[in-house]
Amino acid sequence: MPVISMFYGIIIRLYLLDNQHHNLPHIHARYAEFEASLGIAEGDVLAGELPRKQLRLVQAWIELHRDELMADWELAANGELPYKIDPL
């Protein structure tokens, strides 16, 4: 489960071969004891939870890096290591 970015105490990961889990492109965000899966297309929460402030930060980051995230998703879904993405 490679870390692709970190900012403001939030760790963003893409799991390899994770296209079966929610069946759509998504990331995993962790902050303290909170963890959530967020869709790349809309930034919606698919599972779990994050505090409101951190959720908004992750959603803004997704908006800024959507194309890079989709490229990384394709790599990870095929079992390849995704590239690092600049933090917020």
Phi and psi in radians as a Rosetta constraint file:
Dihedral C 1 N 2 CA 2 C 2 CIRCULARHARMONIC -1.134 0.35
Dihedral N 2 CA 2 C 2 N 3 CIRCULARHARMONIC 2.447 0.35
Dihedral C 2 N 3 CA 3 C 3 CIRCULARHARMONIC -1.453 0.35
Dihedral N 3 CA 3 C 3 N 4 CIRCULARHARMONIC 2.177 0.35
Dihedral C 3 N 4 CA 4 C 4 CIRCULARHARMONIC -1.801 0.35
Dihedral N 4 CA 4 C 4 N 5 CIRCULARHARMONIC -0.316 0.35
Dihedral C 4 N 5 CA 5 C 5 CIRCULARHARMONIC -2.878 0.35
Dihedral N 5 CA 5 C 5 N 6 CIRCULARHARMONIC 2.734 0.35
Dihedral C 5 N 6 CA 6 C 6 CIRCULARHARMONIC -2.513 0.35
Dihedral N 6 CA 6 C 6 N 7 CIRCULARHARMONIC 2.354 0.35
Dihedral C 6 N 7 CA 7 C 7 CIRCULARHARMONIC -2.802 0.35
Dihedral N 7 CA 7 C 7 N 8 CIRCULARHARMONIC 2.471 0.35
Dihedral C 7 N 8 CA 8 C 8 CIRCULARHARMONIC 0.851 0.35
Dihedral N 8 CA 8 C 8 N 9 CIRCULARHARMONIC 0.669 0.35
Dihedral C 8 N 9 CA 9 C 9 CIRCULARHARMONIC 1.402 0.35
Dihedral N 9 CA 9 C 9 N 10 CIRCULARHARMONIC 0.097 0.35
Dihedral C 9 N 10 CA 10 C 10 CIRCULARHARMONIC -1.779 0.35
Dihedral N 10 CA 10 C 10 N 11 CIRCULARHARMONIC 2.316 0.35
Dihedral C 10 N 11 CA 11 C 11 CIRCULARHARMONIC -1.924 0.35
Dihedral N 11 CA 11 C 11 N 12 CIRCULARHARMONIC 2.219 0.35
Dihedral C 11 N 12 CA 12 C 12 CIRCULARHARMONIC -1.900 0.35
Dihedral N 12 CA 12 C 12 N 13 CIRCULARHARMONIC 2.252 0.35
Dihedral C 12 N 13 CA 13 C 13 CIRCULARHARMONIC -2.252 0.35
Dihedral N 13 CA 13 C 13 N 14 CIRCULARHARMONIC 2.677 0.35
Dihedral C 13 N 14 CA 14 C 14 CIRCULARHARMONIC -2.147 0.35
Dihedral N 14 CA 14 C 14 N 15 CIRCULARHARMONIC 2.166 0.35
Dihedral C 14 N 15 CA 15 C 15 CIRCULARHARMONIC -1.480 0.35
Dihedral N 15 CA 15 C 15 N 16 CIRCULARHARMONIC 2.444 0.35
Dihedral C 15 N 16 CA 16 C 16 CIRCULARHARMONIC -1.233 0.35
Dihedral N 16 CA 16 C 16 N 17 CIRCULARHARMONIC 2.465 0.35
Dihedral C 16 N 17 CA 17 C 17 CIRCULARHARMONIC 0.953 0.35
Dihedral N 17 CA 17 C 17 N 18 CIRCULARHARMONIC 0.669 0.35
Dihedral C 17 N 18 CA 18 C 18 CIRCULARHARMONIC -1.721 0.35
Dihedral N 18 CA 18 C 18 N 19 CIRCULARHARMONIC 0.288 0.35
Dihedral C 18 N 19 CA 19 C 19 CIRCULARHARMONIC -1.294 0.35
Dihedral N 19 CA 19 C 19 N 20 CIRCULARHARMONIC -0.099 0.35
Dihedral C 19 N 20 CA 20 C 20 CIRCULARHARMONIC -1.557 0.35
Dihedral N 20 CA 20 C 20 N 21 CIRCULARHARMONIC -0.387 0.35
Dihedral C 20 N 21 CA 21 C 21 CIRCULARHARMONIC -1.101 0.35
Dihedral N 21 CA 21 C 21 N 22 CIRCULARHARMONIC -1.050 0.35
Dihedral C 21 N 22 CA 22 C 22 CIRCULARHARMONIC -1.975 0.35
Dihedral N 22 CA 22 C 22 N 23 CIRCULARHARMONIC -0.085 0.35
Dihedral C 22 N 23 CA 23 C 23 CIRCULARHARMONIC 1.174 0.35
Dihedral N 23 CA 23 C 23 N 24 CIRCULARHARMONIC 0.289 0.35
Dihedral C 23 N 24 CA 24 C 24 CIRCULARHARMONIC -2.636 0.35
Dihedral N 24 CA 24 C 24 N 25 CIRCULARHARMONIC 2.752 0.35
Dihedral C 24 N 25 CA 25 C 25 CIRCULARHARMONIC -1.028 0.35
Dihedral N 25 CA 25 C 25 N 26 CIRCULARHARMONIC 2.245 0.35
Dihedral C 25 N 26 CA 26 C 26 CIRCULARHARMONIC -2.700 0.35
Dihedral N 26 CA 26 C 26 N 27 CIRCULARHARMONIC 2.867 0.35
Dihedral C 26 N 27 CA 27 C 27 CIRCULARHARMONIC -2.114 0.35
Dihedral N 27 CA 27 C 27 N 28 CIRCULARHARMONIC 2.915 0.35
Dihedral C 27 N 28 CA 28 C 28 CIRCULARHARMONIC -2.046 0.35
Dihedral N 28 CA 28 C 28 N 29 CIRCULARHARMONIC 2.192 0.35
Dihedral C 28 N 29 CA 29 C 29 CIRCULARHARMONIC -2.036 0.35
Dihedral N 29 CA 29 C 29 N 30 CIRCULARHARMONIC 2.368 0.35
Dihedral C 29 N 30 CA 30 C 30 CIRCULARHARMONIC -2.223 0.35
Dihedral N 30 CA 30 C 30 N 31 CIRCULARHARMONIC 2.351 0.35
Dihedral C 30 N 31 CA 31 C 31 CIRCULARHARMONIC -2.471 0.35
Dihedral N 31 CA 31 C 31 N 32 CIRCULARHARMONIC 2.019 0.35
Dihedral C 31 N 32 CA 32 C 32 CIRCULARHARMONIC 0.924 0.35
Dihedral N 32 CA 32 C 32 N 33 CIRCULARHARMONIC -2.155 0.35
Dihedral C 32 N 33 CA 33 C 33 CIRCULARHARMONIC -1.586 0.35
Dihedral N 33 CA 33 C 33 N 34 CIRCULARHARMONIC 0.046 0.35
Dihedral C 33 N 34 CA 34 C 34 CIRCULARHARMONIC -1.683 0.35
Dihedral N 34 CA 34 C 34 N 35 CIRCULARHARMONIC 2.535 0.35
Dihedral C 34 N 35 CA 35 C 35 CIRCULARHARMONIC -2.579 0.35
Dihedral N 35 CA 35 C 35 N 36 CIRCULARHARMONIC 2.462 0.35
Dihedral C 35 N 36 CA 36 C 36 CIRCULARHARMONIC -2.548 0.35
Dihedral N 36 CA 36 C 36 N 37 CIRCULARHARMONIC 2.660 0.35
Dihedral C 36 N 37 CA 37 C 37 CIRCULARHARMONIC -1.799 0.35
Dihedral N 37 CA 37 C 37 N 38 CIRCULARHARMONIC 2.276 0.35
Dihedral C 37 N 38 CA 38 C 38 CIRCULARHARMONIC -2.171 0.35
Dihedral N 38 CA 38 C 38 N 39 CIRCULARHARMONIC 2.368 0.35
Dihedral C 38 N 39 CA 39 C 39 CIRCULARHARMONIC -1.189 0.35
Dihedral N 39 CA 39 C 39 N 40 CIRCULARHARMONIC 2.453 0.35
Dihedral C 39 N 40 CA 40 C 40 CIRCULARHARMONIC -1.283 0.35
Dihedral N 40 CA 40 C 40 N 41 CIRCULARHARMONIC -0.638 0.35
Dihedral C 40 N 41 CA 41 C 41 CIRCULARHARMONIC -1.078 0.35
Dihedral N 41 CA 41 C 41 N 42 CIRCULARHARMONIC -0.802 0.35
Dihedral C 41 N 42 CA 42 C 42 CIRCULARHARMONIC -2.106 0.35
Dihedral N 42 CA 42 C 42 N 43 CIRCULARHARMONIC -0.188 0.35
Dihedral C 42 N 43 CA 43 C 43 CIRCULARHARMONIC 1.323 0.35
Dihedral N 43 CA 43 C 43 N 44 CIRCULARHARMONIC 0.297 0.35
Dihedral C 43 N 44 CA 44 C 44 CIRCULARHARMONIC -1.392 0.35
Dihedral N 44 CA 44 C 44 N 45 CIRCULARHARMONIC 2.611 0.35
Dihedral C 44 N 45 CA 45 C 45 CIRCULARHARMONIC -1.358 0.35
Dihedral N 45 CA 45 C 45 N 46 CIRCULARHARMONIC 2.134 0.35
Dihedral C 45 N 46 CA 46 C 46 CIRCULARHARMONIC -1.637 0.35
Dihedral N 46 CA 46 C 46 N 47 CIRCULARHARMONIC -0.564 0.35
Dihedral C 46 N 47 CA 47 C 47 CIRCULARHARMONIC -2.810 0.35
Dihedral N 47 CA 47 C 47 N 48 CIRCULARHARMONIC 2.679 0.35
Dihedral C 47 N 48 CA 48 C 48 CIRCULARHARMONIC 1.361 0.35
Dihedral N 48 CA 48 C 48 N 49 CIRCULARHARMONIC -2.853 0.35
Dihedral C 48 N 49 CA 49 C 49 CIRCULARHARMONIC -2.754 0.35
Dihedral N 49 CA 49 C 49 N 50 CIRCULARHARMONIC 2.704 0.35
Dihedral C 49 N 50 CA 50 C 50 CIRCULARHARMONIC -2.320 0.35
Dihedral N 50 CA 50 C 50 N 51 CIRCULARHARMONIC 2.679 0.35
Dihedral C 50 N 51 CA 51 C 51 CIRCULARHARMONIC -1.029 0.35
Dihedral N 51 CA 51 C 51 N 52 CIRCULARHARMONIC 2.635 0.35
Dihedral C 51 N 52 CA 52 C 52 CIRCULARHARMONIC -0.904 0.35
Dihedral N 52 CA 52 C 52 N 53 CIRCULARHARMONIC -0.825 0.35
Dihedral C 52 N 53 CA 53 C 53 CIRCULARHARMONIC -1.082 0.35
Dihedral N 53 CA 53 C 53 N 54 CIRCULARHARMONIC -0.814 0.35
Dihedral C 53 N 54 CA 54 C 54 CIRCULARHARMONIC -1.195 0.35
Dihedral N 54 CA 54 C 54 N 55 CIRCULARHARMONIC -0.621 0.35
Dihedral C 54 N 55 CA 55 C 55 CIRCULARHARMONIC -1.058 0.35
Dihedral N 55 CA 55 C 55 N 56 CIRCULARHARMONIC -0.791 0.35
Dihedral C 55 N 56 CA 56 C 56 CIRCULARHARMONIC -1.099 0.35
Dihedral N 56 CA 56 C 56 N 57 CIRCULARHARMONIC -0.673 0.35
Dihedral C 56 N 57 CA 57 C 57 CIRCULARHARMONIC -1.113 0.35
Dihedral N 57 CA 57 C 57 N 58 CIRCULARHARMONIC -0.787 0.35
Dihedral C 57 N 58 CA 58 C 58 CIRCULARHARMONIC -1.134 0.35
Dihedral N 58 CA 58 C 58 N 59 CIRCULARHARMONIC -0.719 0.35
Dihedral C 58 N 59 CA 59 C 59 CIRCULARHARMONIC -1.123 0.35
Dihedral N 59 CA 59 C 59 N 60 CIRCULARHARMONIC -0.667 0.35
Dihedral C 59 N 60 CA 60 C 60 CIRCULARHARMONIC -1.137 0.35
Dihedral N 60 CA 60 C 60 N 61 CIRCULARHARMONIC -0.720 0.35
Dihedral C 60 N 61 CA 61 C 61 CIRCULARHARMONIC -1.106 0.35
Dihedral N 61 CA 61 C 61 N 62 CIRCULARHARMONIC -0.746 0.35
Dihedral C 61 N 62 CA 62 C 62 CIRCULARHARMONIC -1.033 0.35
Dihedral N 62 CA 62 C 62 N 63 CIRCULARHARMONIC -0.787 0.35
Dihedral C 62 N 63 CA 63 C 63 CIRCULARHARMONIC -1.002 0.35
Dihedral N 63 CA 63 C 63 N 64 CIRCULARHARMONIC -0.757 0.35
Dihedral C 63 N 64 CA 64 C 64 CIRCULARHARMONIC -1.246 0.35
Dihedral N 64 CA 64 C 64 N 65 CIRCULARHARMONIC -0.495 0.35
Dihedral C 64 N 65 CA 65 C 65 CIRCULARHARMONIC -2.123 0.35
Dihedral N 65 CA 65 C 65 N 66 CIRCULARHARMONIC 0.426 0.35
Dihedral C 65 N 66 CA 66 C 66 CIRCULARHARMONIC -0.991 0.35
Dihedral N 66 CA 66 C 66 N 67 CIRCULARHARMONIC -0.774 0.35
Dihedral C 66 N 67 CA 67 C 67 CIRCULARHARMONIC -1.118 0.35
Dihedral N 67 CA 67 C 67 N 68 CIRCULARHARMONIC -0.765 0.35
Dihedral C 67 N 68 CA 68 C 68 CIRCULARHARMONIC -1.113 0.35
Dihedral N 68 CA 68 C 68 N 69 CIRCULARHARMONIC -0.686 0.35
Dihedral C 68 N 69 CA 69 C 69 CIRCULARHARMONIC -1.126 0.35
Dihedral N 69 CA 69 C 69 N 70 CIRCULARHARMONIC -0.701 0.35
Dihedral C 69 N 70 CA 70 C 70 CIRCULARHARMONIC -1.150 0.35
Dihedral N 70 CA 70 C 70 N 71 CIRCULARHARMONIC -0.683 0.35
Dihedral C 70 N 71 CA 71 C 71 CIRCULARHARMONIC -1.122 0.35
Dihedral N 71 CA 71 C 71 N 72 CIRCULARHARMONIC -0.756 0.35
Dihedral C 71 N 72 CA 72 C 72 CIRCULARHARMONIC -1.125 0.35
Dihedral N 72 CA 72 C 72 N 73 CIRCULARHARMONIC -0.662 0.35
Dihedral C 72 N 73 CA 73 C 73 CIRCULARHARMONIC -1.039 0.35
Dihedral N 73 CA 73 C 73 N 74 CIRCULARHARMONIC -0.781 0.35
Dihedral C 73 N 74 CA 74 C 74 CIRCULARHARMONIC -1.055 0.35
Dihedral N 74 CA 74 C 74 N 75 CIRCULARHARMONIC -0.763 0.35
Dihedral C 74 N 75 CA 75 C 75 CIRCULARHARMONIC -1.057 0.35
Dihedral N 75 CA 75 C 75 N 76 CIRCULARHARMONIC -0.890 0.35
Dihedral C 75 N 76 CA 76 C 76 CIRCULARHARMONIC -1.126 0.35
Dihedral N 76 CA 76 C 76 N 77 CIRCULARHARMONIC -0.677 0.35
Dihedral C 76 N 77 CA 77 C 77 CIRCULARHARMONIC -1.121 0.35
Dihedral N 77 CA 77 C 77 N 78 CIRCULARHARMONIC -0.444 0.35
Dihedral C 77 N 78 CA 78 C 78 CIRCULARHARMONIC -1.656 0.35
Dihedral N 78 CA 78 C 78 N 79 CIRCULARHARMONIC 0.137 0.35
Dihedral C 78 N 79 CA 79 C 79 CIRCULARHARMONIC 1.475 0.35
Dihedral N 79 CA 79 C 79 N 80 CIRCULARHARMONIC 0.180 0.35
Dihedral C 79 N 80 CA 80 C 80 CIRCULARHARMONIC -1.703 0.35
Dihedral N 80 CA 80 C 80 N 81 CIRCULARHARMONIC 2.659 0.35
Dihedral C 80 N 81 CA 81 C 81 CIRCULARHARMONIC -1.224 0.35
Dihedral N 81 CA 81 C 81 N 82 CIRCULARHARMONIC 2.260 0.35
Dihedral C 81 N 82 CA 82 C 82 CIRCULARHARMONIC -1.344 0.35
Dihedral N 82 CA 82 C 82 N 83 CIRCULARHARMONIC 2.807 0.35
Dihedral C 82 N 83 CA 83 C 83 CIRCULARHARMONIC -1.431 0.35
Dihedral N 83 CA 83 C 83 N 84 CIRCULARHARMONIC 2.706 0.35
Dihedral C 83 N 84 CA 84 C 84 CIRCULARHARMONIC -1.215 0.35
Dihedral N 84 CA 84 C 84 N 85 CIRCULARHARMONIC 2.584 0.35
Dihedral C 84 N 85 CA 85 C 85 CIRCULARHARMONIC -2.146 0.35
Dihedral N 85 CA 85 C 85 N 86 CIRCULARHARMONIC 2.425 0.35
Dihedral C 85 N 86 CA 86 C 86 CIRCULARHARMONIC -0.959 0.35
Dihedral N 86 CA 86 C 86 N 87 CIRCULARHARMONIC 2.486 0.35
Dihedral C 86 N 87 CA 87 C 87 CIRCULARHARMONIC -1.254 0.35
Dihedral N 87 CA 87 C 87 N 88 CIRCULARHARMONIC 3.030 0.35
